[in-house]
């Protein structure tokens, strides 16, 4: 089984970044490293067609929350370094701001999402209201999911059947997790992403508990290299 680190980013700024916001200069350093290191970059829709990975070095790049900064700053870098990424979007907030976080950062509109080159950017689900799944009832999760599908259909958005859990949260008790995963399968989701900060192996043993590596804005390039190699650092 091949190693498959999955990177998780959020907002991007042309200034210095920290926490969930990364500076453009650092992001370019990281993308340049992946490109020069011959990392094979994957979309989830491509992974669904594969039984194994042919490349020795593999990576999945993800960005949460659908920020306009991802359109303006990330997409040009992806094209420059011939990489690809998945953008996970909370669909209630299209054209609004991130009310759950800064309350000021703009989220892309449906028109802006449609303008993205699908060979470069894959769209994935990030719930409707950006609420923690483990705090919701099964009925509330069902309603949230149906709202997502309604918007995607109405706006003709090309979403893949992959869901990134807001805050990485999902029911963890045995019965609650089982019901949650069954609900996702019922709605034809193929993958579900938590956080976890560990490197996955492909094919995924637990496709609804896929782990992502949280890349912080203050990380040095040295730490970035260690994270994609080892995942969680002790």
C-alpha positions as CSV (number, residue, x, y, z in Angstrom):
1,X,0.0,0.0,0.0
2,X,1.4,3.4,-1.0
3,X,1.6,6.3,1.4
4,X,-0.8,9.2,0.6
5,X,-0.5,12.3,2.7
6,X,-3.5,14.6,2.3
7,X,-2.8,18.3,3.1
8,X,-5.4,20.6,4.6
9,X,-5.3,24.4,4.0
10,X,-7.8,27.2,4.6
11,X,-7.3,30.9,3.8
12,X,-4.4,32.4,1.9
13,X,-3.0,36.0,2.2
14,X,-0.4,38.0,0.3
15,X,1.0,39.1,3.7
16,X,2.5,36.9,6.5
17,X,0.1,34.2,7.8
18,X,-0.4,32.1,10.9
19,X,-2.8,29.5,12.1
20,X,-5.5,28.8,9.5
21,X,-4.1,31.5,7.2
22,X,-1.0,30.8,5.2
23,X,1.1,33.5,3.4
24,X,1.4,33.3,-0.3
25,X,5.2,33.2,-0.2
26,X,5.2,30.1,2.1
27,X,2.5,28.4,0.0
28,X,4.6,28.9,-3.1
29,X,7.7,27.4,-1.4
30,X,5.6,24.3,-0.5
31,X,4.1,23.9,-4.0
32,X,7.5,24.4,-5.5
33,X,8.9,21.6,-3.2
34,X,6.1,19.2,-4.3
35,X,6.6,20.0,-7.9
36,X,10.4,19.6,-7.9
37,X,10.1,16.5,-5.8
38,X,7.9,14.9,-8.5
39,X,4.9,14.3,-6.3
40,X,1.9,12.9,-8.2
41,X,-1.1,15.1,-7.3
42,X,-4.5,13.5,-7.1
43,X,-8.2,14.4,-7.1
44,X,-10.5,12.2,-5.2
45,X,-12.6,11.5,-8.3
46,X,-9.4,10.1,-9.8
47,X,-8.6,7.9,-6.8
48,X,-12.1,6.3,-7.1
49,X,-10.9,4.8,-10.4
50,X,-7.6,3.4,-9.0
51,X,-6.8,0.2,-7.2
52,X,-3.2,1.3,-6.5
53,X,-0.9,4.3,-6.9
54,X,1.7,4.0,-9.6
55,X,3.9,6.8,-8.4
56,X,6.4,6.6,-5.6
57,X,5.5,10.0,-4.2
58,X,1.8,10.9,-4.0
59,X,-0.1,13.8,-2.5
60,X,-3.6,15.2,-2.2
61,X,-4.0,19.0,-1.7
62,X,-7.2,20.3,-0.1
63,X,-8.5,23.7,0.8
64,X,-11.5,24.2,3.1
65,X,-14.2,26.9,3.1
66,X,-14.2,28.1,-0.5
67,X,-12.5,31.4,0.2
68,X,-12.2,34.0,-2.6
69,X,-8.4,34.0,-1.7
70,X,-8.2,30.5,-3.0
71,X,-9.5,31.6,-6.4
72,X,-7.3,34.7,-6.5
73,X,-4.1,33.3,-5.0
74,X,-4.1,29.5,-5.0
75,X,-5.4,28.7,-8.5
76,X,-2.6,30.6,-10.3
77,X,0.0,28.7,-8.1
78,X,-1.6,25.4,-8.9
79,X,-1.3,26.1,-12.6
80,X,2.2,27.4,-12.3
81,X,3.5,24.2,-10.6
82,X,1.2,21.9,-12.5
83,X,-0.6,20.7,-9.4
84,X,-4.2,20.1,-8.6
85,X,-6.4,20.6,-5.4
86,X,-9.8,19.9,-4.0
87,X,-11.8,22.9,-2.6
88,X,-14.3,21.9,0.1
89,X,-17.2,24.4,0.2
90,X,-19.9,25.1,2.8
91,X,-22.8,25.7,0.5
92,X,-25.0,28.0,2.6
93,X,-22.3,30.6,2.5
94,X,-21.8,31.1,-1.2
95,X,-21.3,34.7,-1.9
96,X,-21.3,35.5,1.9
97,X,-18.5,35.5,4.6
98,X,-17.2,32.9,7.0
99,X,-19.7,33.6,9.8
100,X,-18.4,30.6,11.8
101,X,-14.8,32.0,11.9
102,X,-13.7,35.6,11.1
103,X,-17.1,36.8,9.9
104,X,-15.2,38.9,7.3
105,X,-13.5,36.7,4.8
106,X,-15.5,36.3,1.6
107,X,-16.6,33.0,0.2
108,X,-16.8,32.3,-3.5
109,X,-20.1,32.6,-5.4
110,X,-21.6,29.8,-7.4
111,X,-20.5,31.7,-10.6
112,X,-16.9,31.8,-9.3
113,X,-17.0,28.1,-8.5
114,X,-18.2,27.3,-12.0
115,X,-15.3,29.3,-13.5
116,X,-12.7,27.0,-12.0
117,X,-10.9,24.6,-14.3
118,X,-12.0,21.1,-13.2
119,X,-8.7,19.6,-14.3
120,X,-7.1,21.9,-11.7
121,X,-9.7,22.3,-9.0
122,X,-12.1,19.6,-7.8
123,X,-15.1,20.7,-5.8
124,X,-16.1,18.7,-2.6
125,X,-18.7,19.1,0.0
126,X,-18.1,20.8,3.4
127,X,-21.7,20.5,4.7
128,X,-24.3,23.2,4.2
129,X,-24.1,25.3,7.4
130,X,-20.6,24.4,8.5
131,X,-21.8,22.8,11.8
132,X,-20.2,20.0,13.8
133,X,-21.7,16.7,12.7
134,X,-21.3,15.1,16.2
135,X,-23.5,17.8,17.7
136,X,-26.3,17.2,15.2
137,X,-29.1,14.6,15.2
138,X,-29.3,12.1,12.3
139,X,-32.4,14.1,11.0
140,X,-30.4,17.3,11.1
141,X,-27.5,15.8,9.2
142,X,-29.9,14.4,6.6
143,X,-31.5,17.8,6.1
144,X,-28.1,19.5,5.9
145,X,-27.0,17.0,3.2
146,X,-30.2,17.5,1.2
147,X,-29.7,21.2,1.2
148,X,-26.2,20.7,-0.2
149,X,-27.6,18.6,-3.0
150,X,-30.3,21.1,-3.8
151,X,-27.9,24.0,-4.2
152,X,-25.4,21.9,-6.3
153,X,-28.3,20.9,-8.6
154,X,-29.8,24.3,-8.9
155,X,-26.4,26.0,-9.6
156,X,-25.1,23.2,-11.9
157,X,-21.9,22.8,-9.8
158,X,-19.6,19.8,-10.6
159,X,-19.1,18.3,-7.1
160,X,-17.4,15.0,-6.4
161,X,-18.9,12.5,-3.9
162,X,-16.4,13.5,-1.2
163,X,-17.2,15.2,2.1
164,X,-14.8,17.0,4.5
165,X,-16.3,17.2,8.0
166,X,-16.4,20.7,9.4
167,X,-13.8,21.0,12.2
168,X,-13.0,17.4,11.4
169,X,-15.9,16.4,13.7
170,X,-18.2,13.4,13.3
171,X,-19.9,10.9,15.7
172,X,-17.3,8.8,17.3
173,X,-19.3,6.3,19.4
174,X,-19.8,3.0,17.7
175,X,-23.6,3.2,17.0
176,X,-23.5,6.9,16.1
177,X,-20.6,6.5,13.7
178,X,-22.2,3.5,12.1
179,X,-25.4,5.5,11.5
180,X,-23.5,8.5,10.2
181,X,-21.5,6.4,7.7
182,X,-24.6,4.6,6.5
183,X,-26.3,7.9,5.9
184,X,-23.3,9.1,3.8
185,X,-23.3,5.9,1.8
186,X,-27.1,6.3,1.2
187,X,-26.4,9.6,-0.4
188,X,-23.7,8.1,-2.6
189,X,-20.7,9.7,-0.8
190,X,-17.5,7.7,-1.4
191,X,-15.1,9.4,0.9
192,X,-15.3,11.2,4.2
193,X,-12.4,13.3,5.6
194,X,-11.5,14.0,9.3
195,X,-8.3,15.6,10.4
196,X,-6.1,13.3,12.5
197,X,-2.7,14.6,11.1
198,X,-1.5,11.2,10.0
199,X,-0.3,9.9,6.6
200,X,-2.9,7.6,4.9
201,X,-2.2,4.5,2.9
202,X,-4.0,3.8,-0.4
203,X,-6.3,2.1,-0.9
204,X,-8.0,3.5,2.1
205,X,-9.0,1.0,4.8
206,X,-11.5,3.4,6.3
207,X,-12.8,5.6,3.4
208,X,-15.0,7.6,5.8
209,X,-12.2,8.3,8.3
210,X,-9.6,9.6,5.9
211,X,-7.0,11.7,7.8
212,X,-5.7,15.1,6.7
213,X,-2.5,16.9,7.7
214,X,-3.2,20.4,9.0
215,X,-0.8,22.8,7.5
216,X,-0.4,26.0,9.6
217,X,0.6,29.4,8.4
218,X,3.7,29.5,10.7
219,X,5.2,26.2,9.5
220,X,8.7,26.4,8.2
221,X,9.5,24.6,5.0
222,X,11.5,22.1,7.1
223,X,8.5,21.3,9.2
224,X,6.3,21.1,6.1
225,X,8.6,18.4,4.7
226,X,8.6,16.5,8.0
227,X,4.8,16.7,8.2
228,X,4.1,15.2,4.7
229,X,6.6,12.5,5.4
230,X,5.6,11.5,8.9
231,X,2.3,13.2,9.7
232,X,1.8,14.0,13.3
233,X,4.9,15.2,15.0
234,X,5.6,14.2,18.6
